[in-house]
Amino acid sequence: MYDNGLIRGQDGQTRCFWVGTDPLYLRYHDKEWGKPVSDDIQLFEKICLEVFQAGLSWLTVLHKREKFRAAFNGFDFRKIAFYDGKDIECLMADKGIIRHRGKIVSVINNAKQALQIVEKQGSLAAYFWSFEPSMAERFKSVDFAILKTNPMTAASKRFSEDLKKHSWTFVGPIIVYAFMQASGMVNDHIEGCYCRRDTQAQQVAFIRPC
């Protein structure tokens, strides 16, 4: 790894340090992370997976993502909102996912709250993207040291606080910032990563939901 937080892969490409060598992680970093998303279901999946990742390795979650999708109806919050106690016990017995009762219950609760937001705002995407940081913050040069020691921002704190006002759970500012990174609300590919420029171009061209 370079001192500036970059790593060179076997294919000769320079990437963010955290991606390592796992093919699934490489594909996620190159094709998905930081690319803007406007689909409600995809956004709900991303924030749910960040909830499950809390305290664990993202790679663990990534390897279980297909199992999560099967277990949670493709993360369709319109279905998850009606899960009951029996569904919770089925999920707790599913060895393919992370069996943390508090996180499972949180996903169901957040699905219920998502329905309320859609009713008021028209879409989950419109609500989420209303917390996009300013252009100056989105396109800042990413400082490797700050990224490692302070994985949250003023924007993620505001976003987290508002989610909690809407009765969402497991949505602290660090989890929310990870979600903002994953869904393209910020571009945290480190300067020098070959994906940074393309990600920025996609963010500029992206039509914000409203």
C-alpha positions as CSV (number, residue, x, y, z in Angstrom):
1,M,0.0,0.0,0.0
2,Y,1.2,3.5,-0.8
3,D,1.5,6.1,2.0
4,N,-1.3,8.0,0.4
5,G,-3.9,5.2,0.9
6,L,-3.7,3.7,-2.6
7,I,-2.9,0.2,-3.7
8,R,-1.8,-1.2,-7.1
9,G,-3.7,-4.3,-8.2
10,Q,-2.4,-7.2,-10.3
11,D,-4.1,-5.6,-13.3
12,G,-1.9,-2.5,-12.8
13,Q,-4.7,-0.3,-11.7
14,T,-4.3,2.0,-8.7
15,R,-7.2,1.8,-6.3
16,C,-8.3,2.8,-2.8
17,F,-6.4,0.9,-0.1
18,W,-9.3,-0.9,1.4
19,V,-10.2,-3.0,-1.6
20,G,-7.5,-5.6,-1.2
21,T,-7.4,-8.5,-3.7
22,D,-10.8,-10.3,-3.3
23,P,-12.5,-10.4,-6.8
24,L,-15.9,-9.6,-5.4
25,Y,-14.5,-6.6,-3.5
26,L,-12.6,-5.4,-6.5
27,R,-15.8,-5.5,-8.6
28,Y,-17.8,-3.7,-6.0
29,H,-15.2,-1.0,-5.7
30,D,-14.8,-0.5,-9.5
31,K,-18.4,-0.9,-10.6
32,E,-20.6,0.1,-7.7
33,W,-19.2,2.0,-4.8
34,G,-19.7,5.7,-5.1
35,K,-21.9,5.5,-8.3
36,P,-25.1,7.5,-7.8
37,V,-28.3,5.5,-7.2
38,S,-31.9,6.7,-7.5
39,D,-33.9,3.5,-7.2
40,D,-35.8,3.2,-3.9
41,I,-35.2,-0.5,-3.5
42,Q,-31.5,-0.3,-4.2
43,L,-31.1,2.6,-1.8
44,F,-33.0,0.7,0.9
45,E,-30.8,-2.3,0.3
46,K,-27.7,-0.2,0.7
47,I,-28.7,1.3,4.0
48,C,-29.8,-2.0,5.3
49,L,-26.5,-3.7,4.4
50,E,-24.7,-0.8,6.2
51,V,-26.7,-1.6,9.3
52,F,-25.7,-5.3,9.1
53,Q,-22.1,-4.3,8.5
54,A,-21.8,-2.3,11.8
55,G,-19.0,-3.8,13.8
56,L,-18.1,-6.3,11.1
57,S,-16.1,-6.5,7.8
58,W,-17.9,-5.1,4.7
59,L,-16.4,-8.0,2.8
60,T,-18.4,-10.4,5.1
61,V,-21.6,-8.6,4.2
62,L,-20.7,-8.5,0.5
63,H,-20.2,-12.2,0.3
64,K,-23.6,-12.7,2.0
65,R,-25.5,-10.1,-0.1
66,E,-27.3,-12.6,-2.4
67,K,-28.4,-14.5,0.7
68,F,-29.6,-11.3,2.2
69,R,-31.6,-10.5,-0.9
70,A,-33.2,-13.9,-0.9
71,A,-34.1,-13.6,2.8
72,F,-35.5,-10.1,2.7
73,N,-37.6,-10.2,-0.5
74,G,-35.0,-8.4,-2.6
75,F,-35.0,-5.6,0.1
76,D,-38.5,-4.5,-1.1
77,F,-39.5,-2.4,1.9
78,R,-43.1,-2.5,0.9
79,K,-43.0,-6.3,1.7
80,I,-40.6,-6.1,4.6
81,A,-42.8,-3.6,6.5
82,F,-45.3,-6.4,7.0
83,Y,-42.9,-9.0,8.5
84,D,-44.1,-10.4,11.8
85,G,-42.6,-12.4,14.7
86,K,-42.7,-15.6,12.6
87,D,-40.6,-13.9,9.9
88,I,-38.1,-12.7,12.5
89,E,-37.6,-16.2,13.8
90,C,-37.2,-17.5,10.2
91,L,-34.5,-14.9,9.6
92,M,-32.8,-15.8,12.9
93,A,-32.6,-19.4,11.7
94,D,-31.1,-18.4,8.3
95,K,-27.4,-19.3,8.4
96,G,-26.8,-17.5,5.1
97,I,-27.2,-14.0,6.7
98,I,-25.9,-12.2,9.7
99,R,-28.3,-13.4,12.5
100,H,-28.4,-10.3,14.7
101,R,-31.9,-9.9,16.1
102,G,-31.5,-6.2,16.8
103,K,-30.4,-5.5,13.3
104,I,-33.1,-7.7,11.8
105,V,-35.8,-5.9,13.8
106,S,-34.3,-2.6,12.8
107,V,-34.6,-3.4,9.1
108,I,-38.3,-4.3,9.6
109,N,-38.9,-1.1,11.5
110,N,-37.0,1.0,9.0
111,A,-39.1,-0.5,6.2
112,K,-42.2,0.7,8.0
113,Q,-40.8,4.2,8.3
114,A,-39.7,4.1,4.6
115,L,-43.4,3.6,3.7
116,Q,-44.3,6.7,5.6
117,I,-41.5,8.7,3.9
118,V,-42.7,7.6,0.5
119,E,-46.2,8.6,1.3
120,K,-45.1,12.1,2.3
121,Q,-42.2,12.7,-0.1
122,G,-43.2,10.7,-3.1
123,S,-40.1,8.5,-3.1
124,L,-37.4,7.3,-0.7
125,A,-34.8,8.6,-3.1
126,A,-36.1,12.1,-3.0
127,Y,-35.9,12.1,0.8
128,F,-32.4,10.6,0.9
129,W,-30.9,12.8,-1.8
130,S,-32.2,15.9,-0.1
131,F,-29.3,15.4,2.3
132,E,-26.6,15.4,-0.4
133,P,-23.7,17.6,0.7
134,S,-22.7,20.7,-1.1
135,M,-20.8,20.5,-4.4
136,A,-17.6,21.6,-2.6
137,E,-17.9,18.8,-0.1
138,R,-18.8,16.2,-2.8
139,F,-15.8,16.9,-4.9
140,K,-13.2,17.6,-2.2
141,S,-9.9,15.9,-2.5
142,V,-10.2,12.9,-0.1
143,D,-7.7,13.0,2.8
144,F,-6.5,9.5,3.6
145,A,-5.8,10.2,7.2
146,I,-9.2,11.9,7.8
147,L,-11.0,9.1,6.0
148,K,-9.5,6.6,8.4
149,T,-10.0,8.5,11.7
150,N,-13.2,10.5,11.2
151,P,-15.6,8.5,9.0
152,M,-18.5,11.0,9.3
153,T,-19.3,14.5,8.3
154,A,-21.7,17.4,9.3
155,A,-24.0,16.2,6.5
156,S,-24.1,12.7,7.7
157,K,-24.9,13.9,11.2
158,R,-27.8,16.0,9.9
159,F,-29.0,13.1,7.9
160,S,-28.7,10.7,10.8
161,E,-30.6,13.1,13.1
162,D,-33.5,13.4,10.7
163,L,-33.7,9.7,10.1
164,K,-34.0,9.2,13.9
165,K,-36.7,11.9,14.0
166,H,-38.5,9.7,11.5
167,S,-38.1,6.7,13.9
168,W,-35.4,4.9,12.0
169,T,-33.0,2.9,14.1
170,F,-29.3,1.8,13.7
171,V,-28.7,4.9,11.7
172,G,-25.9,6.7,13.5
173,P,-23.8,9.2,11.6
174,I,-21.0,6.7,10.8
175,I,-23.4,4.2,9.3
176,V,-25.2,7.0,7.4
177,Y,-21.9,8.3,6.0
178,A,-21.0,4.8,4.8
179,F,-24.4,4.8,3.1
180,M,-23.7,8.2,1.5
181,Q,-20.4,6.9,0.2
182,A,-21.9,3.7,-1.2
183,S,-24.9,5.4,-2.9
184,G,-22.9,8.2,-4.6
185,M,-23.8,11.2,-2.5
186,V,-20.1,11.8,-2.0
187,N,-17.1,10.7,-4.0
188,D,-14.6,9.2,-1.5
189,H,-12.4,7.4,-4.0
190,I,-9.0,8.6,-2.9
191,E,-7.2,11.0,-5.2
192,G,-5.2,8.8,-7.5
193,C,-7.7,5.9,-7.6
194,Y,-8.5,5.2,-11.2
195,C,-12.2,5.2,-10.4
196,R,-12.4,8.7,-8.9
197,R,-12.7,10.6,-12.2
198,D,-15.4,8.4,-13.7
199,T,-17.3,8.5,-10.5
200,Q,-17.2,12.2,-10.4
201,A,-18.4,12.4,-14.0
202,Q,-21.3,10.1,-13.2
203,Q,-22.2,12.3,-10.2
204,V,-22.2,15.4,-12.3
205,A,-24.5,13.8,-14.9
206,F,-26.8,12.3,-12.4
207,I,-30.4,13.6,-12.4
208,R,-31.3,14.1,-8.7
209,P,-34.7,12.7,-7.7
210,C,-37.2,15.2,-6.5
